[in-house]
Amino acid sequence: MGLSTSIFLRAVVISATASVSAAPSTPPLAREEMKRVSAFVHAWCIECHQGSDAEGELDLNALLTRWNEVGHAASTPGREGEAETEGHASDLQRWIEALQRVDSGKMPPRKAPQPPAAEVEALSTALREALRQALDSVESKQPGGAAGAARGFDFIEKREQPIVRRLTRGEYRRSVRDLFGVDIDFGSLLPVEDPGNGFDTASDGLSLSPLAVERFIEAAERVASAVAPDEASWNGRWFFEGTQLQRAGSGSMSDGAQMLWSAGRISANWHAPADGRYRVRVRSWGQQAGEEPVRLSLRVEPRRTIATFDVPNERDDPLTTEHTSELVAGATRVDVVFLNDFWKPDHPDPRRRDRNAAVVSIEIEGPLGPPPTPKTLVLPPGAELDASHVAEFVRATATRAFRRPVEDHEVRSLLDIAGEGASPRTQLNGAIAGMLAAPSFLLRTDAALPSGYGAAARLAGFLWSSVPDDALLQAAAEGRLDSPAERALEARRMLDDPRSRALAEEFATQWLSIRELDRRVPDPSRFPGVDAALLASMREETIRWFDAMVRERRPVREVITCEWSVMDERLMRHGGVGRDEVLSAPDADGWRRVRVERGGVLRQPSILLATSNPTRTSPVKRGRFVLAALLDEEPPPPPPGVPQLPADAGDHGASIAEMMERHRSDPACAACHRSMDSIGLLLERYDAVGRVRNAPAIEAELPDGRIVHSSEQLMSALVADAALARTLARRLLVYATGRSLSPSAREASDHLADELGASGTLHELIVRLVELGAFLPDAGGPRS
Amino acid sequence: MSRADRFIHRRTVLHGLAATVTLPLLDAMLPFGRSRAAASALADGAIGLGAGSLGAIGVGAGAQSASALGAAATGAAPRRLIWLFIPNGVEATSWAPRGNGHEWRPDGILEPIASVREHVSVFSNLCHRNASALGDGPGDHARSAACFLTGVHPRKTAGDDIQVGVSADQIAARALAGTTRFDSLELGLEQGMESGNCDSGYSCAYSGNVSWRGPSTPNAKETSPRELFERLFGGGAPPKERARRRALRQSILDHAQADAARLDRALGAGDRRRVAEFLEGVRDVERRIEAGEAALPDPADFGLEAPRGTPTDHREHLRLMLDLLIVAMRIDATRVATFMYANEGTNRPYPFLDIRDGHHDISHHGGDAAKMERFRRIGRFQVEEYARFVQKLAETPDGEGTLLDHALVAFGGAIRDGNRHDHDDLPVIVAGRGAGVHVPGGHRAMSTGTPLCNLWLAMARSADSTIERQGDSTGALTLS
């Protein structure tokens, strides 16, 4: 080898070495973005998350270094293989998890300095872009590679799309109520939601499985037949002849008639399909005897006599009698009762010894008269329903149902569902079914509605769990809802409307986890008398209380410190509340305002029961409730495989406290349980069904380090600052928007809560929330 | 007449006959798009035809169209696939089948199986690796239920973006799509979960469903006996009325589809997933209309009356739902079904077993003898009801045999020891011959670490032999 060659070779070697160990010849992947990420990490994370003893074993410093290394490798010819190692895939996964935590506000932890929302969002955008590029590059080089890391890829993509979801059951029912003026209990017909993020409105579980679609279509048809039946399905006719009748009492068939020899009844098994006027035709005869003719009465279940009549006729000439009556839907079984059985065996004339009754047939017709129309369809006085009335009603109702203006062809299409040549009523029936089965009704697509209507849909969904009313739609049409002040105005109006009880029924019950309270079964041997009816009352107490808190503009702090509640007799008995505690006269349903000890949600039996086990209290659950629902400091879940405390721990707080010692003595458990258990133990003065009892005083530590020695002190501590207001604001916003909060939404909500504090009213908090930009559906923008 | 009109539903023809006679598979009876060759592939069945299995199917040798006809003529009634799911694991020391093959002794929790032992195989060493944490931390109940029939490790999320996989029952249902009124039935006794916290950061959708139509679409369960009854038998109206209602419904569906198209355009780049789901559901309903609901069976034929409501007693509720499932199979309303005894992680008490504390609390017994005994009691109850169900299937005639002869009925869960939350050696039983696919073998101990999905794959392949993988399967288990 000549000198020049060897120099050349050496040069090659040197430059090759240089390119490996010094600056790369091509830049690493997503260099600009990762610079921003690195800056953020160094400012907010690195203190805890570096080195071999990094918190949560997340060494971000090492991750950053490896990223640059891999970046080099990926863009250096011959080293691409290094980019597809297992380590790289799991690194990407760790980045995605870290991003999720920062995005949801879980990191940095509450005690650490918090980055401003703008910085968090900038980080989020940068890191997503970087991850997207990294995953792309891995995929392109080895399709199917880094599959584990790619799991998170959708998370990166999906976040920027507005969420479309179907209506919840509660929203469906209330929408039907407001559109047609009738409150229908759908029972188990409508599909159930799988809640996410704590609320059924905020959930990916609101999908449309084929079962759900079928149910919604079934529901639409049933609503239409209930509120606007057409003639064909309305007037019914039922005929029961002898063999189709049932006899209760001794007797026999006689020439095709049912005959009774003694007291008893002859019945037709039937039920009234709807409220209305019905005509019953009875054809009967009697074997006469004694002084009076056969006497029958006509009765309908439940036990109501419609008519009493005499039947002097005999077998060869049966009597037909007609009777009309108002019946209620579901009324069952029509009875012909034989009133005056008679038997005198020693009467001289053998044919006058025995009185018997026979019924040849029973015919029922009804409901009589024209079918009803929806309560919300108002006809001019004296007018008959015609096609133009129907068309107008359909247009107005579809506008409300779809939450937007509807076009002529849509109205036409709805009216045509009933087919050609259909009568106005049939058109109405078809149009209503079609309206309720349409995705424009069934799906909440706020972001895709015309401008202003999205805000209207959101306002109605939030405050009424229903469709917007005409006033709200008008405001949307005029573009007023773009202005926060106008939205606030509408919100005030809507909160004053009785429909806003929906907030208590839907939001409050979910926030306080008492929604499914009636499915709980406290051990009857330990808690006799705590039955389903009492549980229903407990739940109702919380609902009425929350509704009053909003309507009467009570301050947020009264969520904890209020000294009144709303109870019925059952609850008063259960809680030992006496006559002198009653503050108001009972309303029509027996509910009245009562004075109670201080405590707000912390004393309401519904919540106390929901945070207990069937046989005993659970201080852990109660502590967790306080932390999660009131302070927004949900503790992380327990590690797997942790055994439970025994069921027979008894109601005595002390022995439970002993067992809780186990939590405190193990440092791995103590970190969370120190606070959670102690708070829960303070609430041991309420048993598993919410009754007051004696319990020893305990020292409890709050997450921020404050120490309290009684439930009284706990309550004061909970309302001493804006924490409660913040929690409520965040929860309300999640419920209203249907998704977890973005960093900027969270920041805006916290700011608002801080301003109002614990002395601001719930009412005001709600109104101010709708003013936020974060409340609005944002078509196509990131993080709606 | 369109092809749709000429499509004679097999049931329609059978309905008119006094005795149950099996008809050859006429071409016109095949659902859209299925050729005779495909039918013969179906008839040929899955791997592992046992020698001497009931109703010899297309004996492998040359799948000609003749053999397909012949196969049907010898009584190859359709296969049914059913999965029964139990939550919270079992008391592990009491689920330990001893002895192999038919020599095994059913004791402990398994004791009630003795009454139907000739119909079952009890498996050991089947596992679900993907139900383990794999670095995701707590949330084992949600993971287990989600993994049970999918074999996939679910994404840890509380709501915005759930994702797991397609479950085995849905893979089978897809293969059979169009042959029955319902592609599949998902039944249970507990509805969706409470609001508030579900399992440790996992959406409640994971714990409350085992059947997944798509990776993000769980199939909601039917828990109301009354509603199920209505779906199977319709409202009981006279034929003219039903015809009128069908026409109206079709009209409603047409309108809904047009509205969906309009909405899809308006959504543009937005989330069209719900609209797509909606349209799929609509097409499902439409197909049922097309299949001719005029042939709806009369419940009186089965001695049935509409249930009044949902029984408050858990056991009664369970039995009613399973009885209705048997009816559904008899009227060929579906051939694929899943049933959840309760949602995973359930904390319900069992008053009829004299158990007043919660199931979940009991399952984490920590060695407490009294709790373990209660836990065993629950397990026995679950196995008892399964045995009862199997027995009923064995007593229900179906073509030339019984429903059990033509069904594969699996029972199991994705947690073994409720206290330890492990996912190896899961409690799994399979009953029924599946029209020749399964030869009951008593206790079958598989090699350690065999994926449960291998069993599901074998079951799914009895519906469609071209399925290659399911979840984390490494090959189809031999059931014969």
Contacts between the chains, C-beta under 8 A, distances in Angstrom:
chain1	res1	chain2	res2	distance
A	151	B	155	6.3
A	151	B	163	7.8
A	154	B	161	6.2
A	154	B	163	6.7
A	155	B	155	7.8
A	155	B	157	7.9
A	155	B	161	5.9
A	158	B	160	7.1
A	158	B	161	5.3
A	159	B	160	7.6
A	161	B	269	7.5
A	161	B	270	5.7
A	161	B	271	4.8
A	162	B	270	5.4
A	162	B	271	6.4
A	163	B	160	7.4
A	163	B	271	6.3
A	164	B	267	7.0
A	164	B	270	6.7
A	164	B	271	4.5
A	164	B	272	7.8
A	164	B	273	7.3
A	164	B	274	4.7
A	164	B	275	7.4
A	165	B	274	6.7
A	166	B	274	6.5
A	187	B	224	7.6
A	188	B	191	7.9
A	188	B	223	7.0
A	188	B	224	3.8
A	188	B	226	7.3
A	188	B	227	5.5
A	188	B	310	7.2
A	189	B	227	6.4
A	191	B	220	4.9
A	192	B	191	4.4
A	192	B	192	3.9
A	192	B	220	6.9
A	193	B	192	5.7
A	194	B	192	4.6
A	194	B	193	6.2
A	194	B	203	6.5
A	194	B	204	4.3
A	194	B	205	4.0
A	194	B	208	5.5
A	194	B	209	7.5
A	194	B	218	7.3
A	195	B	159	7.7
A	195	B	192	7.3
A	195	B	193	6.9
A	195	B	194	7.7
A	195	B	195	4.2
A	195	B	196	7.6
A	195	B	198	7.5
A	195	B	204	5.5
A	196	B	157	7.9
A	196	B	158	5.2
A	196	B	159	2.2
A	196	B	160	7.1
A	196	B	162	7.7
A	196	B	198	7.8
A	196	B	203	4.5
A	196	B	204	6.7
A	196	B	205	7.3
A	197	B	158	5.4
A	197	B	159	4.3
A	197	B	160	7.5
A	198	B	158	7.9
A	198	B	195	6.4
A	198	B	196	6.0
A	198	B	197	7.4
A	199	B	195	6.4
A	200	B	195	6.0
A	202	B	159	5.9
A	203	B	159	4.9
A	203	B	203	7.2
A	203	B	205	7.9
A	204	B	157	7.7
A	204	B	159	5.2
A	204	B	160	5.7
A	204	B	161	6.1
A	204	B	162	4.7
A	204	B	203	6.4
A	204	B	205	6.9
A	204	B	216	6.8
A	205	B	159	7.0
A	205	B	162	7.2
A	205	B	192	7.3
A	205	B	203	6.0
A	205	B	204	6.3
A	205	B	205	4.1
A	205	B	218	7.5
A	207	B	205	8.0
A	207	B	216	7.2
A	207	B	217	5.2
A	207	B	218	6.9
A	207	B	274	7.2
A	207	B	277	5.9
A	208	B	274	5.8
A	208	B	277	4.0
A	208	B	278	5.0
A	208	B	281	5.7
A	209	B	213	6.4
A	209	B	217	6.2
A	209	B	218	6.7
A	209	B	219	4.8
A	209	B	220	4.8
A	209	B	277	7.3
A	209	B	281	7.0
A	210	B	183	7.6
A	210	B	213	7.6
A	210	B	219	7.5
A	210	B	280	6.5
A	210	B	281	4.3
A	210	B	284	4.2
A	210	B	285	7.6
A	211	B	186	7.1
A	211	B	219	6.5
A	211	B	220	4.9
A	211	B	222	6.7
A	211	B	281	7.9
A	212	B	220	5.7
A	212	B	281	6.7
A	213	B	277	7.7
A	213	B	278	6.0
A	213	B	280	7.8
A	213	B	281	2.6
A	213	B	282	6.1
A	213	B	284	7.1
A	213	B	285	6.6
A	214	B	231	7.7
A	214	B	281	6.6
A	214	B	284	7.1
A	214	B	285	5.3
A	217	B	249	6.9
A	217	B	252	6.5
A	217	B	253	7.3
A	217	B	256	7.7
A	217	B	282	7.9
A	217	B	285	6.1
A	220	B	252	6.8
A	221	B	245	7.5
A	221	B	248	7.4
A	221	B	249	6.9
A	221	B	252	7.3
A	232	B	244	7.1
A	233	B	241	7.6
A	410	B	259	7.7
A	413	B	255	5.7
A	413	B	258	6.6
A	414	B	255	6.7
A	416	B	251	7.9
A	417	B	248	7.3
A	417	B	251	4.5
A	417	B	252	6.0
A	417	B	254	8.0
A	417	B	255	5.6
A	418	B	248	7.3
A	418	B	251	7.3
A	419	B	247	7.2
A	419	B	251	6.7
A	430	B	248	6.4
A	430	B	251	6.6
A	430	B	252	7.4
A	433	B	248	7.1
A	433	B	252	5.3
A	434	B	251	7.4
A	434	B	252	5.1
A	434	B	255	4.5
A	434	B	256	7.2
A	437	B	252	5.0
A	437	B	253	7.6
A	437	B	255	7.4
A	437	B	256	5.0
A	438	B	255	6.6
A	438	B	256	5.2
A	438	B	259	4.2
A	438	B	260	7.9
A	439	B	256	6.6
A	439	B	259	5.7
A	439	B	260	4.9
A	439	B	263	5.3
A	439	B	274	7.7
A	439	B	275	6.1
A	439	B	278	5.2
A	440	B	259	5.3
A	440	B	262	7.7
A	440	B	263	6.1
A	442	B	278	7.2
A	443	B	263	7.1
A	443	B	274	5.6
A	443	B	275	7.2
A	443	B	278	7.3
A	445	B	263	6.6
A	445	B	266	7.5
A	445	B	267	6.5
A	445	B	270	7.7
A	447	B	270	6.4
A	448	B	263	7.4
A	448	B	266	4.8
A	448	B	267	4.9
A	448	B	268	7.5
A	448	B	270	5.9
A	509	B	195	7.7
A	510	B	195	4.1
A	510	B	196	6.9
A	513	B	194	6.6
A	513	B	195	6.6
A	513	B	196	3.7
A	513	B	197	7.7
A	515	B	194	6.2
A	515	B	195	5.0
A	515	B	196	7.9
A	516	B	194	4.5
A	516	B	195	7.7
A	519	B	194	8.0
A	521	B	348	7.6
A	521	B	349	5.5
A	521	B	351	7.3
A	523	B	349	7.5
A	523	B	356	4.3
A	523	B	357	7.4
A	524	B	351	7.9
A	524	B	356	7.7
A	525	B	356	6.8
A	526	B	356	8.0
A	613	B	347	7.8
A	613	B	357	6.7
A	613	B	358	6.2
A	613	B	361	6.4
A	614	B	349	5.4
A	614	B	356	5.9
A	614	B	357	5.5
A	614	B	358	5.7
A	615	B	356	6.1
A	615	B	357	5.2
A	628	B	197	7.4
A	634	B	197	7.8
A	636	B	137	8.0
A	636	B	138	7.9
A	637	B	137	7.3
A	637	B	138	4.1
A	637	B	139	6.9
A	637	B	199	7.8
A	637	B	200	3.5
A	637	B	201	6.9
A	638	B	138	6.4
A	639	B	138	6.3
A	640	B	133	6.9
A	640	B	138	5.5
A	640	B	140	5.4
A	640	B	421	5.3
A	641	B	419	7.7
A	641	B	420	5.9
A	641	B	421	6.0
A	642	B	364	7.3
A	643	B	364	5.4
A	643	B	365	7.1
A	643	B	366	2.7
A	643	B	367	7.4
A	643	B	419	7.1
A	644	B	361	5.1
A	644	B	364	4.6
A	644	B	365	7.8
A	644	B	366	6.6
A	646	B	368	6.2
A	646	B	371	7.6
A	647	B	357	4.3
A	647	B	361	6.6
A	647	B	371	7.5
A	739	B	159	7.9
A	739	B	160	6.2
A	740	B	158	7.7
A	740	B	159	7.0
A	740	B	160	6.2
A	779	B	270	7.5
A	780	B	268	7.9
A	780	B	269	6.7
A	780	B	270	7.2
